[in-house]
Amino acid sequence: MALPVLIMGQSGTGKSTSLRNFGQDEIALVNVSGKFLPFRGKFNNVLKSDDYVQIDNFIKNACKAGKKAIVIDDAQYLMANEFMRRSLEKGYDKFTEMAKNFWLLVKLAEQLPEDVILYFLMHTEDADGRTKAKTIGKMIDEKITLEGMFTIVLKTCVVDGNYYFSTHNSGSDTVKSPMGLFQTDFIENNLKLVDEAIRSYYSFEPPLMCEECKQEILSDGKRTIKQIVAGTQQYYKQNLCMKCFAKLYTADQQKASEGNNGNP
């Protein structure tokens, strides 16, 4: 079973922009609304469609091709577009069908390889004093609780012009993450960073260990694990966690300062 992950947030708060650090061939992207990406660059494996059958086939084929991260961007438009197409239909059966179609898409994760992560990027709405993923009709909210189908739910936020993911529940939203996955309440809105953290946490890939303290190297919320290792290799030719790197770097700076003070 693959892992479905929900990324939610208001328009313009960094959901699509969080894809910017993935390589062109690293993800398969379902672009539901067919919009341009909000950054330079492109991805080579993209489907522009809001058709559930096409999306289902695209995701399965992407997994067969070895893709480990699949993103459905603006996923709420799957429901919104279907609602608009069927707006003249009478009765409430259409809402049941719309809810079932989306529910089946999330459940598709059960048919995918266990090292695949299926990301749903969705807008938010306020309901009953809390911020939640935007849906259509009451069927999903009353009968399913959409966020209950996800172990990880992150929310985009903007603070003083800086863009972040909120990782822990504020008491007025539906954000959640497993204990110990993220050390801070806010991390950079970098889905590549999130992807590496999840894969390390659930052992989808062999962990990278610090050569000093012998502990697993984790993201600091600003840099990915691979970025941390690349930096410590450049400075000290070792795989180091940020804590051990800081100790060595501080000691080196202190030695350099003492050496300069001793010069005539």
N, C-alpha and C positions, 0 to 999 in steps of 0.2 A: 504493500500500500504506500502510495506517495503521501507527502505531507502538504495539505492545503494551508496557505497562510493568507490572512486578510490584511491589506494595507488600506486604511480609509483616511479621508480628509477632505476639507473643502477645496473647491476648484482654485488652482493657483498657489497651493501650499506645498507643492513639491512631490506629488505622487509620481508622475511620469518622469520628472527630472531625476528622481532617485535611480533611474536605470542607467545614468550616464557613464558609470564606471565599468559596466560590462563590456567585454569585447564583442566585436561584430558577430562572432559565431558562438558566443557563450550561451545565449538564450534563444528560445523560440517565443515570438511575440504575437499575440492576438490583439490587433488594433481594432476594437469594436466600432469606434466612431470614425475611424479612418483619418484621424487628425495627424498633422505634422508633429514630429518629436520636438520638445522645447529645448533642444541642444543640438550642436553640430554632430554629425555622424549618423550612422544608420546601422540596422541589424539585417543580416542576410536571410534570416528565416522568419518571415512576417506573413501573417494572414490578416487582410482587412475584410472583416465580415461580422455580421451579427446573427448568422445562421447557426443554430445549435448543431446540426448534423455536420456542417463543414468544420466547425470548431472541434467537435469530437474527433473527427478523422485527422485533423491537423495535429492535435495534441498526441494522439496515439502514434502517428507517423514520426513526429518529432522525437518521441521516446525511443522508437525503433532505430532512429538515426543517432541516438546517443546523447540527446540533449537532456541535461539534468535540471535546468531551471526553465520553467514555462510561465509566462506572464500574460494575464488577461487584463488589458488596460481599459479603464472606464467600463468595468463589468456591469455596472448598474444599467447601462444603456441597452443591455440585452433585454431587460425587463421593460424599460421605458420605450424602446423602439417597437417591441411587440405590442405593447399597450396602445401606442399611437396607430399602428397598422390595424388593430382590431377595435378601435374606439367606437365604431358604429355598431358593433355587435351588441345585442341585448342580453341581459342576464349576467349571472356571476360566474358561470362556468369558465369563462375566459381567464378569470383571476386564478382559479384553481390550476388551469393548464399552465399559465405563466409561472406560477410558483413551482409547479412540478418540474418544468423545463430547467429552471435555474437550480433547483435542488438536485436534479440528476447530474448537472454539470459539476457541482461540488463533489457529489458522490463518485464521479468519474475517477477521482484520486485513488479509490479502492482498487481500481483495475490497473494502475500504473506501477512501475518499479519502485521499490521502497527508498531508493536514493534520489528520487525526483521530488522537487519542490514546486508546487503549483500555486503561483501568486495571483490573488484577486485584488485589483486596485479599484476602489469604489469611492464615490462621493459620500458625504455624511448628511444627516438631518437630525434635528432636535425633536425628541419625543419623550413626553413624561419627565421632563427635567434632566434628560441625559442625551449625550451625543452618540449616535449609532450609525450603522451603514444604511444608506438610502435604499429603499425598496419601493415596490408598487403594490398597492392594495394591502389588505390585512392578513392574508393567508400565511405568508412567510413569518411575519412577526408573531402572530397569535398561535400558530400550530407548530412552528419549527424553532424559532429564535435563531436567526442566521448565524450570529457570532458563536453560538453553541456548537456549530459544526467545525470550528477552528480552534486549535490549541494555541495559536499565536495570532493576536490581533494588535497591530500597531496603528498609531494615528499621527498624521503629519501636523506640525504646528510651526508657527513663526514667532520668534522672540527677538525683538530689537533688530529686525531685518535679517536674522539668521534662521535657517531652515533645519528643523529637527524631526526625528521620530520620537514620539512618546512611547515608552516601553512598559509602563506600569499603570494600573488603574488609578484614576484621579478621584473616584467616587461619583463622578458625573458623566462617565463614558463607559464604553465596553472594551477598553484596552486590556490586554492580558498577555503574559509571557511566562514560560516555565521558570521555576525558581532557579536562579543562578545563571540564566542565559545571558542577561544583560546586567552589568554592575551599576549602571546609572539610570535615572529616570528619563534622561534625554540623550539620544545619540544623533550623530550626523545623519541626514536623510540620504543615505547611501545604501541602496538595496544590495549591492555587492558585499558590503560589510555585513549586512544582516544575513545574507546567504552563507557566507563563510562561517559566521558565528553559529548558525543553525547546524551546518554540516559537522562542525567540530563538536557541538553539544551532544548531538545524537550519533556521533561516530560514523557518519556517512563516509568520511574519509579519515585516514590515519592522522592522529593529532600531531602537531609540531611541539616538541618539548624544549624547554629552556635548558641550555647546557650548564648554567650556573646553579639554579635552585632545583632543577629536575622536575619542575611543574609544567603543566600544559600552558602554552602561550595562548592568551586570549586577546581579543580586540579591546582597545581602550575607549571605544566609542567614537574615535576620530579616524583611526587607521584600521585597515583590514589586517588580518593575521599575516598575510603574505607581505604587505607593506612594512609591517613591523620587522619581520624577519629579514627583508631586503635591506632595511636601514641598519639593523644591528650587524648584519654581515659586512656591510660597507665600513662600519666604524671599527668593529672588533673581530671580524671573521668568525663570528659565532651566532647561533640561534639563541636569542635572548628574549625574555619577557620584558615589558616596559619597566617593571620595578627593578630588575637587575641591571638593565641598561642605564637607568637613572642613577643607580648607585655607582657604577663604573664611571659614568660620564662626570658625575659630581666629584668623584675622587680625582679624576684626571684634571679637572678644572682647578681643584684646590692645589694640586701639585704644581701646576703651571703658575698659579698665582704666587705660591711660596717661592718658586724659582725666580720669578721676576722681582720679587721683593728683596731677594738676596743679591741681586746684581748691583755693582758699584754705580 
